[in-house]
Amino acid sequence: MAPRSKILIVDDELTMRRQLSSMLATEDYDMTLLASGTELLEKLPEIMPDLIILDLMLPELDGFELCRRLKSNNQFQHIPIVLVTVLDAKTALPQGVVAGADDFLQKPVSKVELRARVRSMLRIKRQYDELEATLKMREELSNMIVHDMSSPIVSVLLHATLMENKITEPELLEHLKMIRMAADRLDSFTNDMLMLAKMEQSKLRLNLTPVDINQLILDAEKHFSVIANYKGIHLKLLLPTAPLTISIDSNLFRRVIANLLANALQYSPSDTTVTVSLVAVTKLDGKPHFCMQVIDQGSGIPAEYRLRVFEKFEVIDLKKKGIAQIGLGLTFCKMAVDAHGGKIYVESNQPQGSIFVVEI
């Protein structure tokens, strides 16, 4: 048996609250009657209704302001709001729509119209809840699959390493190198997916320690120079002569560097250069900061797509448009940089290519 739909009726007039409630009494709803916007804000997290019927002319906080507050809050923005008012519809309706109201009723309220609007809004809310549940289930399934992929990938890497120690034939060693590179990329992808899941569930905690950013880049260069050499790409480092030590999560930022380098090398043609530049930045807070750039000479990203390449739900659409240098690795980079209070963005590298910039 489906649970009863929960409805909040908010009106400062007791007679109006009771009238609206009586009109819906035969519909088997779980109704709560409140007298003010302040009371609504207090009770809302506890009740989490399926629908709010809200009088527009409330003292202190009117219906417009309440709509704006609720629709700007991720926790409540999915709850449908029906505004009820004595004001002229031509004046109130546009303001209500801008504030975020989902429907509108004029006083005196018609019983038939009220019931019809409530049923319609509750039907939309049920569809939204079903979609959310489906998406959550799919995401949990995806995370489980990615988690289960980790063990066989590690096994491939382990056995490839063992074979490299026993094989001396150059051609076979070259094939093993390619196997390891492919397994490394797959391992990187699964780790990004797992990290993204933790970040989205707010379960990821930063382990901040003083880290030499120079050394992180040098460590990455040892690995990616193999890929660069194989593709005929020159990997160039422009680093400060002195260590650049900043308090960050070394594991997370190591992955940021790896993702940006892998992305640049994947989409760069042979006989081009991929450059990693690092400079210290002085700011008014007196704390150490840095700016890292990964510069390639690939096909580049059109200006209209440069803000979208870091968003998870834009990846499929951009891939269909044939935009290169996109993927979940960039989404991970943005979430990791955001978690450090920094910013990441992409610029054009004239005459050709992209510059991915990280500022922390």
Steps between C-alpha positions, in 0.01 A plus 500: 500500500639838396557752782257789531609820328603773746365851442588821684235772499642838601263794561487758777118480513372204700170487308685479167727222623200300617308570178782375277547198724130411489497523119770231490370292792356222283827452309682314780794736526717551808451875555683741730365853552742785573439870567820672378803479276728487803315194626527345154878539495525348849279198429604429140813287563306280741187454287648499144160531329404396149322832438474846656185710462621849586309821560669790326414776750670378815644724775879527535587268209260513206441218252740643241790512745424151631492364145837656427655355814364150448583481130857616564551222757606162355325319782156649425503623139330183370187557714212644289354830627146620422456871575158617617412871488227764477725714279430546132646207306651725231716667765573210734548218250819634332658575837404156628654326200823699540508411872468131412133416565375194312131590485254771593150522653281808534285565808220413550633153427286256305482155659510323162793710380694451824464123487601490133810716558605298804465170314700638208782628721514176701516297179800706386663459842454121488658488155791707627547268802490189278757651265726595792475147641584349160798729450627426850469126442687526169774709656541253788515213250761687292709566810478133599611388152790745500603382847494137386715589196787616721624153601539353147671820380752481784553132410576593137753762612663259744541218246622741232772616742598141582521415130719805429754368751526165317471595131796638311371496143462867393181449297320322786618763748354770276163318498513468879568872524182566300303261724623683810419839353145390413453340844635815667245714316218263593619500862508880494144511364362263766674695777350824367153345499537379859633839612213679324249280680657583836509872422136508390398319819712746705696206644837618374721663762807694398823378655693826491878477543791718382585378149766605251299558180825492299561142611144390420545624143844336471350169622225526239755583229683168561185309413362714220832541320459137386163581342634824352800326344281227353273762338789717381402790728752717682412533871644824638510619864532864608541479878639731768858430602406488870241261651145639499341361817127544563253324729281280276367145477792340315304196377221712354731750337722224363190378315422853377848524343470150354157569349604827340818349358320189370236723343761720329705206369195310376379785280836636383637397160858376460780753454334745741584609854308461825625743763441498876565841654502577873544841665463625855231766551498771765163601646386740769433223756874432522453125447683310224305453177585369156384496140554187293440487124488196274546627145447293187495555125198284423174589328392732784157560653260759349434796730130419541580159652784591736279534808311180422790256465531465881133410557413131532160522331639693202749231396266289286354799318845645428631165377209483256605843374849366436670715765839353596674515841194422710411223743436419865867561576441873459193481724715337765763772459244774555353336810847439647615858429171640635548295818833682548331839455670552164378532145563325169424627152611463139628762258607500137865435420578715196537411222371150590415294804375543855636631830351337810563726797486401869523772765519408868 
